Amino acid sequence: MHGPAVTADLIVELLNENTSTSQTCTIYHFEIDPRALHQVDSLLFSLLVLKGLTDSRGHIWRCCSRDIYVVEVSLPVCEDNTENAPTSGPEVFLNLLPSIQCLSPLECTRTRDATAGYAMIDMDKFQSEEYQLVSQYLANLQSIPVPKSLRGQLRFLLSCCGLRDPTWSEIAYFTSFLAVQLKTCEKSVFCSVINGLNNFAVKFMIRMSRVCLSTTLTCVLMDLYL
């Protein structure tokens, strides 16, 4: 949900377009731009509490008890017990709902164990061929072994990506972009026959992947390679 205006008409239309006729559970995922949060607080209350939503033409969407509604939004950070903490509004309403907080990569490296209510490292993703390939190349260049633990691998990627506190998306962009380039180098005839070219190409691609995370190139290069 984003844009200058988010209305009940739009949401009801989208829900109807994605309605399943089967008797199985359907998961509706709402990703909300924080800037649009104050536009949709009443709509979320209708959906999540009243279990229904009505558009301007009188069409009614009724929530099914077997369906699941997931709301993804980045809430502003407020210190507890401060005068600046909001006492009303959509943030307070959302905090009353069952929730899972997604820790940032940096926060995951500082958290010793998984905590209830927090989403941490995606084990399957870090054990994938793409992540392992990138970690192996980065470790080889530094003449060190690849960290065995997931948290160790995450710390290692954080130290190599070029950003101090990247998001999960930025970690994924860095890894995906670099993995594509490394696989291309492996298939290149020139990199295999010209002495030193493969090492030079790998170092250049790592630097290029870091630049890819910069503000000016993110929108262009990320969409191109993902």
C-alpha positions in Angstrom: 0.0 0.0 0.0 1.6 3.2 -1.2 0.9 6.3 -3.2 -0.9 9.5 -2.6 -4.2 7.8 -1.8 -5.1 4.3 -0.6 -8.9 3.8 -0.5 -11.3 1.0 0.5 -12.3 0.7 -3.2 -8.7 -0.2 -4.2 -8.2 -2.7 -1.4 -11.6 -4.4 -2.0 -10.8 -4.7 -5.7 -7.4 -6.2 -5.1 -8.8 -8.7 -2.6 -11.5 -9.8 -5.1 -8.9 -10.2 -7.8 -6.8 -12.5 -5.6 -9.6 -14.5 -4.0 -9.2 -18.3 -4.1 -12.2 -20.4 -4.8 -10.7 -23.4 -3.0 -11.4 -24.4 0.5 -7.8 -24.0 1.6 -6.3 -21.3 3.6 -5.3 -18.1 1.7 -2.6 -15.7 3.0 -3.1 -12.0 2.2 0.1 -10.0 2.5 -0.1 -6.3 2.8 3.2 -4.4 2.5 2.6 -0.8 3.7 4.7 2.2 3.0 5.2 3.9 6.4 4.2 7.2 4.8 0.8 5.8 3.9 0.2 4.3 7.3 -2.0 7.1 8.5 -4.2 6.7 5.4 -5.0 3.0 6.0 -5.3 2.8 9.8 -9.2 2.7 9.6 -9.0 0.2 6.7 -6.7 -2.1 8.7 -9.0 -1.8 11.7 -12.0 -2.9 9.6 -10.1 -5.8 8.1 -8.3 -7.1 11.1 -10.8 -6.4 13.9 -14.2 -6.0 12.3 -13.4 -8.7 9.8 -14.9 -6.8 6.8 -14.4 -3.9 4.5 -17.0 -1.9 2.5 -16.1 0.2 -0.6 -17.9 3.3 -1.9 -20.3 1.2 -4.1 -21.5 -0.9 -1.2 -19.5 -4.0 -2.0 -18.6 -5.8 1.1 -15.5 -7.9 1.6 -15.9 -10.4 4.5 -12.9 -12.1 6.0 -12.9 -15.9 6.1 -11.9 -17.4 9.4 -9.5 -19.8 7.7 -7.6 -17.1 5.9 -4.5 -15.3 7.3 -3.8 -11.6 6.9 -0.2 -10.4 7.2 0.7 -6.8 7.5 4.4 -5.8 6.8 5.4 -2.3 7.8 8.4 -0.5 9.2 7.3 1.3 12.3 9.2 4.4 13.6 11.5 3.5 16.5 10.5 5.1 19.8 12.2 4.6 23.2 10.1 3.2 25.9 8.8 5.4 28.7 9.5 8.6 26.9 7.2 11.6 26.4 7.6 11.3 22.6 6.1 7.8 22.4 2.8 7.9 20.6 -0.4 7.3 22.6 -2.7 6.9 19.6 -2.7 6.3 15.9 -1.9 3.4 13.6 1.4 2.6 15.4 -0.3 2.0 18.7 -3.0 -0.1 17.0 -0.5 -2.3 15.2 1.5 -2.8 18.4 -1.6 -4.4 19.9 -1.7 -7.1 17.2 0.3 -10.4 17.3 3.5 -9.5 15.6 7.0 -10.7 14.6 9.8 -8.2 14.5 12.4 -8.9 11.7 15.9 -8.1 13.1 18.4 -6.5 10.8 21.5 -8.4 9.7 23.6 -6.4 12.2 21.1 -7.0 15.0 21.2 -10.7 14.3 25.0 -10.8 14.7 24.6 -9.2 18.2 21.8 -11.5 19.3 23.0 -14.7 20.9 20.0 -16.9 20.5 16.7 -16.9 18.6 14.1 -15.1 20.6 10.3 -15.7 20.5 8.6 -13.0 18.4 11.7 -12.2 16.3 12.6 -13.4 12.8 16.3 -13.9 12.4 18.6 -15.6 9.8 17.0 -17.6 7.0 19.0 -20.9 7.3 17.9 -22.2 3.8 19.1 -19.0 2.1 22.5 -19.0 3.7 23.0 -22.7 2.9 22.0 -22.1 -0.7 24.5 -22.6 -3.6 24.5 -18.9 -4.3 25.5 -17.8 -0.8 28.0 -20.5 -0.4 29.7 -19.7 -3.7 30.1 -16.0 -2.7 31.3 -16.8 0.8 33.9 -19.3 -0.7 35.3 -16.8 -3.1 35.5 -14.0 -0.5 37.2 -16.3 1.9 39.7 -17.5 -0.6 40.8 -14.0 -1.5 41.5 -13.4 2.2 43.1 -16.8 2.7 40.8 -17.8 5.5 38.2 -20.6 5.9 34.5 -19.9 5.4 32.9 -19.5 8.8 30.9 -22.6 9.7 28.1 -21.0 11.7 25.3 -19.1 10.1 26.0 -16.1 12.4 29.7 -16.3 11.4 28.8 -16.3 7.7 26.5 -13.3 8.2 29.3 -11.4 10.0 31.6 -12.3 7.2 29.2 -11.0 4.5 28.6 -7.8 6.5 32.4 -7.2 6.6 32.7 -7.7 2.8 29.6 -5.9 1.4 30.9 -2.4 2.0 27.9 -1.1 4.0 28.0 -0.6 7.8 24.4 -1.6 8.5 22.8 -3.1 5.4 19.3 -4.4 5.1 18.4 -8.0 4.2 17.5 -6.8 0.7 20.9 -5.2 0.3 22.7 -8.4 1.5 20.6 -10.3 -1.0 21.4 -7.8 -3.8 25.1 -8.0 -3.1 25.1 -11.8 -3.0 22.9 -12.3 -6.1 24.8 -9.8 -8.2 28.2 -11.1 -7.2 27.2 -14.8 -7.7 26.1 -14.0 -11.3 29.4 -12.4 -12.0 31.4 -15.2 -10.4 29.6 -17.9 -12.4 30.3 -15.9 -15.6 34.0 -15.8 -14.7 34.1 -19.5 -14.1 32.7 -20.1 -17.6 35.0 -17.6 -19.3 37.7 -19.2 -21.5 39.9 -16.1 -21.1 39.8 -16.2 -17.3 41.0 -19.8 -17.4 43.9 -19.4 -19.9 45.3 -15.9 -19.2 47.5 -16.0 -16.1 46.1 -13.7 -13.3 43.0 -12.6 -15.2 40.6 -14.7 -13.1 41.9 -13.2 -9.8 41.7 -9.7 -11.2 38.2 -10.3 -12.5 37.0 -11.6 -9.2 38.4 -8.7 -7.3 36.9 -6.3 -9.8 33.4 -8.0 -9.5 33.5 -7.8 -5.8 34.2 -4.0 -6.0 31.5 -3.6 -8.6 29.0 -5.5 -6.3 29.8 -3.0 -3.5 29.3 -0.1 -5.8 26.0 -1.7 -6.8 24.7 -1.0 -3.3 25.4 2.7 -3.6 22.4 5.1 -3.7 23.0 6.2 -7.3 23.1 2.7 -8.8 20.7 0.7 -6.7 17.6 1.3 -8.7 19.2 0.5 -12.0 21.5 -2.4 -11.4 19.5 -4.3 -8.8 16.4 -4.5 -11.0 18.6 -5.6 -13.9 20.2 -8.6 -12.2 17.3 -9.7 -9.9 
